[in-house]
C-alpha cells in the first residue's frame, strides 16, 4: 500500500494512503458536481476528475494539508499510470 506523508495543521507529520487520497478527491468531486447540478449545470465527468477540477478551480491549495497531500498523491498516480501506458505503447 502506498502512503503520502504531509505536515498536518499541528506541525506534526501525518500520512494518507492512496485509497484514502482517491476517496478524498472523489468526495470533493461529488460535492462539487452536486453543487453545480443544483445550479443547473450538467456534469458528465467522474467524481475523481470533478475533484481534481474543483481543487484547481476553487484554488484550494494550501487550505487543508490533508487535501493537498491527497491531490499530490492522486496526480502522481495518474502521471505514473500515463507513463506506464505510454511506455507500453512504444
N, C-alpha and C positions, 0 to 999 in steps of 0.2 A: 504494500500500500504506500502511495506517495503522500508526503506531507509538505506543506509550505510553512515556514516559520515567519513570524512577524512580531513587531513591538506593539504590545497592547496599550490601552489608554493609561494604565498604571505605570508604564515604563518597563514592565516585565516582558518576557518572551512567551508567546503562545504559538500553537500550531493548529493548522486546519488541514484536514485530509482532502484528497482530490474529490472524493464523493461529496463531502460537505461543501466544498467550494462550488462544485457543479450545482448542488441543491440551493445554495445561497444565490447564485446568479440566476438560476431558473425562477426562484421565488421573486426576485426583483423583477424579472421579465414578466412574470404572470401579473404581478401588481401593476406594472406599467401598462400592459396590454388591457387589463380591466379598466384602468383609468382612461385610456384612450377610447375604449369601446363606449364608456359612459358618456363620452363627449362626441360620439357619432363616427369615430374613426374605426375602420375595419382593418385589423392587423392579421396577416397571414403567416407571420414569422413564428418560429418555435419560441417557447419561453426562454430558452438559452440565448438565442440571437436577440430577442427583445431585451433580455437582461444586459447583454453587452452594449446594445444601443442605448439603453436607459442610463447605464453607468457613464457613458460619454456625453450623451445629450444633456443630461442633468448635471454634468460636471461634479460627480460625486467623489472624485479622487481627493483623498485627504480627510473626508468626512468621517470615515469609520475604518480603522486599521484592519479589521477582520474582512470587511468587504473589499478593501484594496488588495489584501492577500488572496482572496478568492478570485478576484479579477485577474491578477497576475498568474495564478495557477491555471485558470481556465484558458487564458490566452496562450500560455506556454504549451498546454496540452494540445490545443488546436494547431499551433505552429508546428509542433513535433509531428502530429498526425499528417499535416500537409506535406512536410518534408519527407516523411516516410512514403507517402503516395507518389510524390514527385520522383523519388529515387527508384521506386518500383516500376514506374512507367518508362524509365530510361533504359 
